[in-house]
Amino acid sequence: MAAVMRAEEVARDDAPSLAEAVELCASTSKEKKLVGAYLAAQILQNAPQSEIAERDLDAIARALGSKFIDELLRPKSKGEDARMGTELGLRVCETLAKSARFARSATCAYWIDALSDAAMRKEGGIYEGVSDDGVASALAISLRHLTLSASARGGEVNIGKRLVEAAVEALKRTKGEIVGRLTAYALDVVDCALTRGERVEEDARVVARAAPEMCRVLRETAGDGAQLRALAALHSLFCGVLQREPELWETWDDEHPSWRQDLLEGLWVILSSRTPRVYRFVALDVARCMSDGTFASENIEVDANDEGGAVPWLYAAKATPPAAVLAGAVSAGSTKKVPSFMCLLTELVRVEVNVGLYALLNANDDDSKDEPLDPEKEALTFHGLTTALELFPCLIQGAADVAECEEAGRITLSEAMGCLSAGELMKIVETLADITSSILEVFEDTSDREKVDPLVCVKMIQCVSAHLIEAPELHQDRMEKLLTYWFGEFLDRCEGDTRYYAEARFGEHFLTFFGMVTTSSWGIELMWECGYVRVLKKFLEDVRPTDGPAHPLVEGIFAAVGSLRQNVDNSTEVLGDVKAPLLEALDELLRASPAPVVKSLTHMMAEASM
């Protein structure tokens, strides 16, 4: 387009003023309008936001007129001139959208569909050749209009499905490479859809298609705002729809084999840097999601002759410390080995648990503070504590899995930079044991345990139960009184949803522990005396299906209860005043078992009696 090329020469050689650009915009000559539009956008895009007056933007919009802008944004045919006109129209509109009046206008709303189409760059369509910068402008204008309109209404943002798909396609097309404004605005649209949109669940399924690319962005943008936007979006996905609908990510390992590693290295950078605490907590929560159940392991090949197998994600099998982590260690004067990813997580959990418990236990101690509590700081500390407590069981399981894989020859512990060494693994185990002991101390102090919110207490008790599953003999002398307190007096403190949550967690998480310790008379007597059977009964009532087939997990839970019953029945050391009522109570629970479990248990009992 000759007029635009002429405008580039004028801008470069003559440095025209904004008033001159507006005068050209108001011309009846299309060529002069094009030159004026280009010059106005060039002048204002290079000016600081604080120096841009809304009246200047409104003057440009009036001078150009909506009909002229519409011709640029919605060309009637394809071709190089049309493409350049569209690019100019997008650039001008992005500049004009800095005016809140223009961005909220009905005219801007009218163009949203055209902007979405331009951002999509549909093959064979009139917008096929739009540049990355043009797509970034289309996304920026649309998001500005939608968020301002939603703020005026005081409601959620009505992001159209096509706009979300356009942002996702932009991320997929870049393959995670950082393409300046395009990556930033695509992530802005995605973040808005997942946090402020009207169709969060539906949009999340669309956004999930670009999650591997966002993992790449997370790794490649250390210290950049795009990294935090990617983190927020990934957190929404991993803690939400990806947990519930695994079919959304089951093909990633084949299509994007590096996504787990990209995610791990991105989290590693964030957790090793001076990123604001709230983002570190979000990163810890993503690490928890990746370490827990669904995503907990990845298949790797140890060597060319190995068939591969499951290795804990926390082990960071293919990891080398990201460059930003190494650079940070060097600048801090470190000459020691850079800690492994798992060691870093463990240390952060230790710090947040200690800080959080200290704050909770001393919150009302007038002698412990010189100034009033800062509500925002208090909320942040609480957030850090709960996040760390939720990650703790994953670290316990991860440490056990790593030890098992190492013993089986699946992995090798190493002293190399960033790798998990035998010494670090031992330190991790010791640190986790120290945290468990600190938690037990809180519950053993009859005054301190009353200071902690019941919901936080439940999370603390889950940490203990996770540790007991891996080390049933741990703190046997302390467990008797504490289990009796947890299943009795503590549950009486809980109300409503908290009590429901506590009973469900206790019923499920301690089932494995008692399945292990009831092979001894001590364990059987402990289960009876601490009141666990009562908690288990309530839990089974909640998970038992009222109609239809039982979920396999429910069948597994009832089968575990059947194993408990068999352990008790096989014991010859437990006195009748414990054994008889315990067997009767367990039989009552098992009478409500799903049919497949009843059949299995009947067969098991028959074999035991032979």
C-alpha positions as CSV (number, residue, x, y, z in Angstrom):
1,M,0.0,0.0,0.0
2,A,1.8,3.1,-1.3
3,A,0.1,5.5,1.2
4,V,1.4,3.5,4.2
5,M,4.9,3.3,2.7
6,R,4.8,7.1,2.1
7,A,3.7,7.6,5.7
8,E,6.7,5.6,6.9
9,E,9.0,7.9,5.0
10,V,7.3,11.0,6.4
11,A,7.5,9.7,10.0
12,R,11.2,8.9,9.5
13,D,12.3,12.1,7.8
14,D,10.0,14.9,8.9
15,A,8.8,13.9,12.5
16,P,5.3,15.5,12.1
17,S,3.3,16.6,15.1
18,L,0.2,15.0,16.4
19,A,-1.9,18.0,15.3
20,E,-0.6,17.5,11.7
21,A,-1.5,13.8,11.9
22,V,-5.0,14.7,13.1
23,E,-5.4,17.2,10.2
24,L,-4.5,14.4,7.7
25,C,-6.9,12.0,9.4
26,A,-9.7,14.5,8.9
27,S,-9.0,14.8,5.1
28,T,-11.6,13.6,2.6
29,S,-8.7,11.9,0.7
30,K,-8.4,8.2,1.5
31,E,-4.6,8.4,0.9
32,K,-4.2,11.3,3.3
33,K,-6.3,9.5,5.9
34,L,-4.1,6.5,5.6
35,V,-1.0,8.6,6.1
36,G,-2.6,10.4,9.0
37,A,-3.7,7.2,10.7
38,Y,-0.2,5.7,10.4
39,L,1.4,8.9,11.8
40,A,-1.0,9.2,14.7
41,A,-0.5,5.6,15.7
42,Q,3.3,5.9,15.4
43,I,3.4,9.1,17.5
44,L,1.2,7.8,20.3
45,Q,2.6,4.3,20.4
46,N,6.0,5.8,21.2
47,A,4.7,8.2,23.8
48,P,4.5,7.3,27.5
49,Q,1.0,6.5,28.6
50,S,1.1,9.4,31.1
51,E,1.6,11.8,28.2
52,I,-1.4,10.6,26.1
53,A,-4.5,12.7,26.6
54,E,-7.8,11.0,26.1
55,R,-9.0,14.1,24.2
56,D,-6.2,13.5,21.6
57,L,-7.4,9.9,21.1
58,D,-11.0,11.0,20.8
59,A,-9.9,13.7,18.3
60,I,-8.2,11.0,16.1
61,A,-11.2,8.7,16.3
62,R,-13.6,11.5,15.2
63,A,-11.3,12.6,12.4
64,L,-10.9,9.1,11.0
65,G,-14.5,8.1,11.5
66,S,-15.9,4.7,12.2
67,K,-16.7,4.0,8.5
68,F,-13.1,4.4,7.4
69,I,-11.8,2.3,10.3
70,D,-14.4,-0.4,9.5
71,E,-13.1,-0.5,5.9
72,L,-9.6,-1.2,7.2
73,L,-10.7,-3.8,9.8
74,R,-13.2,-5.7,7.5
75,P,-11.8,-5.7,4.0
76,K,-14.0,-7.0,1.3
77,S,-11.3,-9.0,-0.5
78,K,-7.9,-10.6,0.0
79,G,-4.7,-9.2,-1.2
80,E,-1.5,-7.4,0.0
81,D,-3.2,-4.0,0.1
82,A,-6.1,-5.3,2.1
83,R,-3.7,-7.1,4.5
84,M,-1.6,-3.9,5.0
85,G,-4.8,-1.9,5.6
86,T,-6.0,-4.4,8.2
87,E,-2.7,-4.3,9.9
88,L,-2.9,-0.5,10.0
89,G,-6.5,-0.6,11.2
90,L,-5.5,-3.0,14.1
91,R,-2.6,-0.8,15.0
92,V,-4.8,2.4,15.1
93,C,-7.6,0.7,17.0
94,E,-5.1,-0.5,19.6
95,T,-3.9,3.1,20.0
96,L,-7.4,4.5,20.3
97,A,-8.4,1.8,22.8
98,K,-6.1,3.5,25.3
99,S,-9.1,5.8,25.6
100,A,-11.6,4.2,28.0
101,R,-14.4,6.0,26.2
102,F,-13.5,4.5,22.9
103,A,-12.8,1.0,24.3
104,R,-16.2,0.8,26.0
105,S,-18.1,2.2,23.0
106,A,-20.7,0.3,21.0
107,T,-18.6,0.9,17.9
108,C,-15.7,-1.1,19.5
109,A,-18.2,-3.8,20.5
110,Y,-19.3,-4.0,16.9
111,W,-15.8,-4.9,15.8
112,I,-15.2,-7.7,18.4
113,D,-16.2,-10.5,16.0
114,A,-13.9,-9.0,13.2
115,L,-11.1,-8.7,15.8
116,S,-11.5,-12.4,16.8
117,D,-11.5,-13.4,13.2
118,A,-8.3,-11.4,12.5
119,A,-6.6,-13.0,15.6
120,M,-7.6,-16.5,14.3
121,R,-5.9,-16.0,10.9
122,K,-8.0,-18.7,9.4
123,E,-6.3,-20.4,6.4
124,G,-7.9,-19.2,3.2
125,G,-9.7,-16.3,4.8
126,I,-9.3,-12.6,4.4
127,Y,-7.1,-12.4,7.6
128,E,-4.8,-15.3,6.7
129,G,-1.7,-13.1,6.3
130,V,-2.1,-11.0,9.4
131,S,1.2,-10.7,11.2
132,D,2.0,-11.7,14.8
133,D,2.0,-8.0,15.8
134,G,-1.5,-7.6,14.2
135,V,-2.8,-10.6,16.1
136,A,-1.4,-9.1,19.3
137,S,-3.2,-5.9,18.6
138,A,-6.5,-7.7,17.9
139,L,-6.2,-9.6,21.2
140,A,-5.3,-6.4,23.1
141,I,-8.2,-4.4,21.8
142,S,-10.7,-7.1,22.4
143,L,-9.5,-7.7,26.0
144,R,-9.5,-4.0,26.8
145,H,-13.1,-3.6,25.6
146,L,-14.4,-6.7,27.4
147,T,-12.7,-6.0,30.7
148,L,-13.8,-2.4,30.8
149,S,-17.4,-3.3,29.8
150,A,-17.4,-6.0,32.6
151,S,-16.1,-3.5,35.1
152,A,-18.9,-1.0,34.2
153,R,-21.4,-3.8,34.8
154,G,-19.7,-5.1,37.9
155,G,-19.7,-8.7,36.6
156,E,-17.8,-11.4,34.8
157,V,-16.0,-10.9,31.5
158,N,-18.0,-12.2,28.5
159,I,-15.0,-13.5,26.5
160,G,-16.3,-15.1,23.3
161,K,-15.3,-18.6,22.5
162,R,-13.6,-17.5,19.3
163,L,-11.4,-15.0,21.1
164,V,-10.2,-17.7,23.5
165,E,-9.6,-20.1,20.6
166,A,-7.6,-17.3,18.9
167,A,-5.4,-16.8,21.9
168,V,-4.9,-20.6,22.2
169,E,-4.0,-20.9,18.5
170,A,-1.6,-18.0,18.9
171,L,0.2,-19.8,21.6
172,K,0.2,-23.1,19.7
173,R,1.5,-21.4,16.6
174,T,4.5,-20.0,18.4
175,K,5.2,-23.4,19.9
176,G,6.1,-21.7,23.2
177,E,8.7,-19.4,21.6
178,I,8.5,-15.9,23.0
179,V,7.0,-13.7,20.3
180,G,7.0,-10.3,22.1
181,R,3.5,-8.8,22.4
182,L,1.8,-11.8,20.9
183,T,2.7,-14.1,23.7
184,A,1.9,-11.5,26.4
185,Y,-1.6,-10.7,25.1
186,A,-2.5,-14.3,24.3
187,L,-1.6,-15.1,27.9
188,D,-3.7,-12.1,29.1
189,V,-6.7,-13.4,27.3
190,V,-6.2,-16.9,28.6
191,D,-5.7,-15.7,32.2
192,C,-8.9,-13.6,32.0
193,A,-10.9,-16.5,30.6
194,L,-9.8,-18.8,33.4
195,T,-10.2,-16.3,36.3
196,R,-12.9,-13.8,35.2
197,G,-14.8,-15.4,32.4
198,E,-18.4,-16.4,32.3
199,R,-17.6,-19.9,31.0
200,V,-14.6,-20.9,33.0
201,E,-15.1,-24.7,32.7
202,E,-15.8,-24.6,28.9
203,D,-12.9,-22.2,28.2
204,A,-10.5,-24.2,30.4
205,R,-11.0,-27.2,28.0
206,V,-10.0,-25.0,25.1
207,V,-7.1,-23.4,26.9
208,A,-5.8,-26.9,27.9
209,R,-4.8,-27.5,24.3
210,A,-2.1,-24.9,24.7
211,A,-0.9,-26.0,28.1
212,P,2.3,-27.6,26.8
213,E,3.2,-24.4,25.0
214,M,2.6,-22.5,28.2
215,C,4.9,-24.8,30.1
216,R,7.6,-23.8,27.5
217,V,6.8,-20.1,28.1
218,L,7.2,-20.7,31.8
219,R,10.7,-22.1,31.3
220,E,11.8,-19.5,28.7
221,T,10.7,-16.2,30.3
222,A,12.6,-16.0,33.6
223,G,12.0,-12.7,35.2
224,D,9.4,-11.6,32.7
225,G,5.7,-10.8,33.3
226,A,4.8,-13.5,30.8
227,Q,6.2,-16.1,33.1
228,L,3.8,-15.2,35.9
229,R,0.9,-15.0,33.5
230,A,1.7,-18.5,32.3
231,L,2.1,-19.7,35.9
232,A,-1.4,-18.4,36.8
233,A,-3.0,-20.0,33.8
234,L,-1.3,-23.4,34.4
235,H,-2.3,-23.3,38.1
236,S,-5.9,-22.9,37.1
237,L,-5.7,-25.8,34.7
238,F,-3.7,-28.3,36.8
239,C,-5.8,-27.6,39.9
240,G,-9.0,-27.8,37.9
241,V,-10.1,-29.3,34.7
242,L,-7.0,-31.4,34.0
243,Q,-7.5,-33.2,37.3
244,R,-11.1,-34.1,36.4
245,E,-10.6,-34.8,32.7
246,P,-7.3,-36.7,32.1
247,E,-8.3,-37.2,28.5
248,L,-7.4,-33.6,27.9
249,W,-3.7,-34.2,28.5
250,E,-3.2,-37.9,27.9
251,T,-1.6,-37.3,24.4
252,W,0.8,-34.6,25.6
253,D,3.7,-37.0,26.3
254,D,3.6,-38.2,22.6
255,E,2.9,-34.8,21.0
256,H,5.0,-32.6,23.4
257,P,7.5,-34.9,25.1
258,S,9.3,-32.1,26.9
259,W,6.3,-30.5,28.6
260,R,6.9,-32.1,32.1
261,Q,10.6,-31.0,32.0
262,D,9.6,-27.5,30.7
263,L,7.2,-27.1,33.6
264,L,9.6,-28.4,36.2
265,E,12.4,-26.1,35.1
266,G,10.0,-23.1,35.0
267,L,8.9,-23.8,38.5
268,W,12.5,-24.3,39.6
269,V,13.4,-20.8,38.4
270,I,10.4,-19.2,40.2
271,L,11.0,-21.0,43.4
272,S,14.8,-20.2,43.4
273,S,14.3,-16.5,42.7
274,R,13.1,-13.4,44.5
275,T,9.6,-13.8,43.0
276,P,6.9,-12.4,45.2
277,R,5.8,-14.9,47.8
278,V,2.3,-15.3,46.5
279,Y,3.6,-16.5,43.2
280,R,6.0,-18.9,44.9
281,F,3.0,-20.4,46.7
282,V,1.2,-20.8,43.4
283,A,4.3,-22.5,42.0
284,L,4.3,-24.8,45.1
285,D,0.7,-25.7,44.4
286,V,1.4,-26.6,40.8
287,A,4.3,-28.8,42.0
288,R,1.8,-30.4,44.4
289,C,-0.6,-31.1,41.5
290,M,2.2,-32.6,39.5
291,S,3.4,-34.7,42.4
292,D,0.0,-36.1,43.4
293,G,-1.7,-39.0,41.8
294,T,-2.6,-38.2,38.2
295,F,0.7,-36.6,37.1
296,A,3.0,-38.0,39.8
297,S,5.3,-40.1,37.5
298,E,6.7,-40.1,34.0
299,N,8.1,-42.9,31.9
300,I,11.8,-42.6,31.1
301,E,14.5,-44.9,29.7
302,V,17.5,-45.4,32.0
303,D,19.6,-46.5,29.0
304,A,19.3,-47.8,25.5
305,N,18.6,-51.4,26.7
306,D,16.0,-50.4,29.2
307,E,12.2,-50.5,28.5
308,G,11.5,-47.5,30.6
309,G,9.2,-47.3,33.6
310,A,7.5,-44.9,36.1
311,V,9.9,-42.5,37.8
312,P,8.6,-39.8,40.2
313,W,8.3,-36.4,38.6
314,L,9.9,-34.9,41.7
315,Y,13.1,-36.8,41.0
316,A,13.6,-34.5,37.9
317,A,15.0,-37.3,35.9
318,K,16.1,-35.3,32.9
319,A,16.8,-32.1,34.8
320,T,19.8,-29.8,34.7
321,P,19.6,-26.7,36.8
322,P,18.1,-23.9,34.6
323,A,20.6,-21.2,33.6
324,A,18.8,-18.6,35.8
325,V,19.2,-20.9,38.8
326,L,22.9,-21.4,38.2
327,A,23.4,-17.7,37.6
328,G,21.6,-16.9,40.8
329,A,23.8,-19.3,42.8
330,V,27.0,-17.8,41.3
331,S,26.0,-14.2,41.9
332,A,25.2,-15.2,45.5
333,G,28.8,-16.4,45.9
334,S,27.8,-20.1,46.2
335,T,30.6,-22.6,45.6
336,K,28.5,-25.6,46.8
337,K,26.4,-28.0,44.8
338,V,23.1,-26.5,43.6
339,P,20.3,-28.3,45.5
340,S,18.1,-30.6,43.6
341,F,14.5,-29.6,42.8
342,M,13.1,-32.0,45.4
343,C,15.5,-30.7,48.0
344,L,14.5,-27.1,47.2
345,L,10.8,-28.0,47.6
346,T,11.4,-29.7,50.9
347,E,13.3,-26.7,52.3
348,L,10.6,-24.3,51.2
349,V,7.9,-26.5,52.9
350,R,10.0,-26.5,56.1
351,V,10.3,-22.7,56.1
352,E,6.6,-22.1,55.4
353,V,5.4,-24.6,58.0
354,N,7.7,-23.1,60.7
355,V,6.8,-19.5,59.8
356,G,3.1,-20.3,59.6
357,L,2.9,-22.3,62.9
358,Y,4.9,-19.6,64.7
359,A,2.5,-16.9,63.4
360,L,-0.6,-18.9,64.4
361,L,0.6,-19.8,67.8
362,N,1.8,-16.3,68.7
363,A,-0.9,-14.3,66.9
364,N,-2.6,-13.3,70.2
365,D,0.5,-13.0,72.3
366,D,0.8,-9.3,73.1
367,D,4.4,-9.7,74.3
368,S,5.5,-11.2,71.0
369,K,4.7,-8.2,68.8
370,D,5.6,-4.6,68.8
371,E,3.0,-3.5,66.3
372,P,-0.5,-4.5,65.2
373,L,-0.9,-7.5,62.9
374,D,-1.0,-6.6,59.2
375,P,-4.1,-8.5,57.8
376,E,-2.5,-8.8,54.4
377,K,0.7,-10.2,55.7
378,E,-1.3,-12.6,58.0
379,A,-3.3,-13.9,55.1
380,L,-0.2,-14.4,53.1
381,T,1.4,-16.4,55.9
382,F,-1.7,-18.5,56.2
383,H,-1.7,-19.1,52.5
384,G,2.0,-20.3,52.7
385,L,1.3,-22.6,55.6
386,T,-1.7,-24.3,53.9
387,T,0.1,-24.7,50.6
388,A,3.1,-26.2,52.3
389,L,1.0,-28.6,54.3
390,E,-0.8,-29.8,51.1
391,L,2.6,-30.4,49.4
392,F,4.1,-32.3,52.4
393,P,2.4,-35.7,51.7
394,C,3.6,-35.6,48.1
395,L,7.2,-35.1,49.3
396,I,6.8,-38.1,51.7
397,Q,5.5,-40.3,48.9
398,G,8.1,-38.9,46.5
399,A,11.0,-39.7,48.8
400,A,9.7,-43.2,49.3
401,D,9.2,-43.7,45.6
402,V,12.7,-42.4,44.8
403,A,14.3,-44.7,47.3
404,E,12.4,-47.7,45.9
405,C,13.4,-46.8,42.3
406,E,17.0,-46.4,43.3
407,E,17.0,-49.7,45.1
408,A,15.5,-51.3,42.0
409,G,18.2,-49.7,39.8
410,R,15.7,-47.6,37.9
411,I,17.5,-44.3,38.8
412,T,20.9,-43.3,40.0
413,L,21.5,-40.7,42.8
414,S,24.2,-38.3,41.8
415,E,26.4,-35.4,43.2
416,A,26.1,-33.5,39.9
417,M,24.8,-30.0,40.0
418,G,21.0,-30.0,40.5
419,C,20.7,-33.8,40.7
420,L,19.3,-35.6,43.7
421,S,22.2,-37.2,45.7
422,A,22.1,-39.8,48.4
423,G,23.0,-37.3,51.0
424,E,20.2,-35.0,49.8
425,L,17.7,-37.8,49.9
426,M,18.7,-38.6,53.5
427,K,18.4,-34.9,54.4
428,I,15.0,-34.7,52.8
429,V,13.8,-37.7,54.9
430,E,15.2,-36.1,58.1
431,T,13.7,-32.7,57.4
432,L,10.2,-34.3,56.7
433,A,10.6,-36.2,60.0
434,D,11.4,-32.9,61.8
435,I,8.3,-31.3,60.3
436,T,6.1,-34.2,61.5
437,S,7.6,-33.9,65.0
438,S,6.9,-30.2,65.1
439,I,3.3,-30.8,64.1
440,L,2.9,-33.4,66.8
441,E,4.3,-31.0,69.4
442,V,1.5,-28.5,68.5
443,F,-1.2,-31.2,69.1
444,E,0.5,-32.4,72.3
445,D,0.2,-28.9,73.8
446,T,-3.4,-28.6,74.9
447,S,-3.2,-24.8,74.7
448,D,-1.5,-24.5,71.3
449,R,-3.8,-26.9,69.5
450,E,-6.8,-24.8,70.4
451,K,-5.2,-21.8,68.7
452,V,-5.1,-23.4,65.3
453,D,-8.0,-23.3,62.9
454,P,-9.7,-26.7,62.6
455,L,-9.3,-26.8,58.8
456,V,-5.5,-26.2,59.2
457,C,-5.4,-28.9,61.9
458,V,-7.0,-31.4,59.4
459,K,-4.2,-30.6,56.9
460,M,-1.6,-31.0,59.6
461,I,-3.1,-34.4,60.6
462,Q,-3.0,-35.5,56.9
463,C,0.7,-34.8,56.9
464,V,1.1,-37.1,59.9
465,S,-1.0,-39.8,58.4
466,A,1.1,-39.7,55.2
467,H,4.2,-40.1,57.2
468,L,2.8,-42.9,59.2
469,I,1.9,-44.8,56.0
470,E,5.6,-44.8,55.0
471,A,6.9,-45.4,58.6
472,P,4.1,-47.0,60.7
473,E,6.5,-47.4,63.7
474,L,7.1,-43.6,63.8
475,H,6.3,-42.0,67.2
476,Q,4.3,-45.1,68.4
477,D,4.6,-43.7,72.0
478,R,2.9,-40.5,70.9
479,M,0.2,-41.9,68.6
480,E,-2.1,-43.5,71.2
481,K,-3.1,-40.2,72.9
482,L,-3.1,-38.2,69.7
483,L,-5.3,-40.5,67.7
484,T,-7.8,-40.6,70.5
485,Y,-7.8,-36.8,70.6
486,W,-8.1,-36.5,66.8
487,F,-11.0,-39.0,66.4
488,G,-12.8,-37.7,69.5
489,E,-12.4,-34.3,71.0
490,F,-10.9,-32.7,67.9
491,L,-13.8,-33.8,65.7
492,D,-16.2,-32.4,68.2
493,R,-14.5,-29.0,67.6
494,C,-15.2,-29.2,63.9
495,E,-18.5,-28.0,62.5
496,G,-20.4,-28.1,59.2
497,D,-18.3,-28.6,56.1
498,T,-15.1,-28.8,58.2
499,R,-16.3,-31.8,60.1
500,Y,-17.5,-33.5,56.9
501,Y,-14.1,-32.8,55.4
502,A,-12.2,-34.0,58.5
503,E,-14.2,-37.3,58.7
504,A,-13.6,-38.0,55.1
505,R,-9.9,-37.4,55.2
506,F,-9.4,-39.3,58.5
507,G,-11.5,-42.3,57.3
508,E,-9.6,-42.6,54.0
509,H,-6.0,-41.6,55.0
510,F,-5.7,-43.7,58.2
511,L,-7.2,-46.8,56.6
512,T,-3.9,-47.7,55.0
513,F,-2.1,-47.1,58.3
514,F,-4.3,-49.3,60.3
515,G,-4.2,-52.0,57.6
516,M,-0.4,-52.1,58.3
517,V,-0.4,-52.0,62.1
518,T,-3.3,-54.4,62.7
519,T,-1.0,-57.2,61.9
520,S,0.1,-56.8,65.6
521,S,-2.0,-56.8,68.7
522,W,-0.8,-53.3,69.5
523,G,-2.3,-52.0,66.3
524,I,-5.6,-53.8,66.8
525,E,-6.0,-52.5,70.3
526,L,-5.0,-49.0,69.2
527,M,-7.7,-49.0,66.4
528,W,-10.4,-50.0,68.9
529,E,-9.4,-47.7,71.7
530,C,-8.8,-44.5,69.7
531,G,-12.3,-44.6,68.1
532,Y,-11.2,-45.0,64.5
533,V,-14.0,-47.5,63.7
534,R,-16.6,-44.8,64.4
535,V,-14.8,-42.4,62.0
536,L,-14.5,-45.2,59.4
537,K,-18.2,-45.9,59.6
538,K,-19.1,-42.3,58.9
539,F,-16.7,-42.3,56.0
540,L,-18.0,-45.5,54.4
541,E,-21.6,-44.2,54.7
542,D,-20.6,-41.2,52.6
543,V,-18.7,-43.1,49.9
544,R,-21.0,-46.1,49.6
545,P,-23.1,-45.9,46.4
546,T,-26.9,-45.7,47.0
547,D,-27.6,-47.2,43.6
548,G,-25.8,-48.4,40.5
549,P,-22.3,-49.9,40.4
550,A,-19.6,-48.8,42.8
551,H,-16.5,-46.9,41.6
552,P,-13.4,-49.1,41.6
553,L,-11.8,-46.8,44.3
554,V,-14.8,-47.4,46.5
555,E,-14.5,-51.2,46.0
556,G,-10.9,-50.9,47.0
557,I,-11.8,-49.0,50.2
558,F,-14.2,-51.7,51.2
559,A,-11.7,-54.4,50.3
560,A,-9.2,-52.7,52.6
561,V,-11.8,-52.8,55.4
562,G,-12.1,-56.5,54.7
563,S,-8.4,-56.9,55.2
564,L,-8.6,-55.1,58.5
565,R,-11.3,-57.5,59.6
566,Q,-9.1,-60.5,58.6
567,N,-6.2,-59.1,60.5
568,V,-8.3,-58.9,63.6
569,D,-9.8,-62.3,63.1
570,N,-6.3,-63.9,62.6
571,S,-4.9,-62.4,65.8
572,T,-4.5,-64.8,68.7
573,E,-3.1,-62.2,71.1
574,V,-6.0,-59.7,71.4
575,L,-8.3,-60.3,74.3
576,G,-11.9,-61.1,73.7
577,D,-13.3,-57.9,75.2
578,V,-11.6,-56.0,72.3
579,K,-11.7,-58.6,69.5
580,A,-15.3,-59.6,69.7
581,P,-16.9,-56.1,69.6
582,L,-14.3,-55.0,67.0
583,L,-15.2,-57.9,64.7
584,E,-18.9,-57.2,65.2
585,A,-18.4,-53.5,64.2
586,L,-16.3,-54.4,61.1
587,D,-18.9,-57.0,60.0
588,E,-21.6,-54.4,60.3
589,L,-19.5,-52.1,58.0
590,L,-18.9,-54.8,55.5
591,R,-22.5,-55.8,55.2
592,A,-23.0,-52.6,53.3
593,S,-20.1,-53.4,50.8
594,P,-20.8,-53.3,47.1
595,A,-21.6,-56.7,45.6
596,P,-18.2,-57.3,43.9
597,V,-16.5,-56.7,47.3
598,V,-18.8,-59.0,49.1
599,K,-18.0,-61.8,46.6
600,S,-14.2,-61.1,46.9
601,L,-14.4,-61.1,50.7
602,T,-16.3,-64.3,50.8
603,H,-13.7,-66.0,48.6
604,M,-10.9,-64.6,50.8
605,M,-12.5,-65.8,54.0
606,A,-13.1,-69.2,52.5
607,E,-9.4,-69.5,51.5
608,A,-8.3,-68.3,55.0
609,S,-10.4,-71.1,56.7
610,M,-8.9,-73.9,54.6
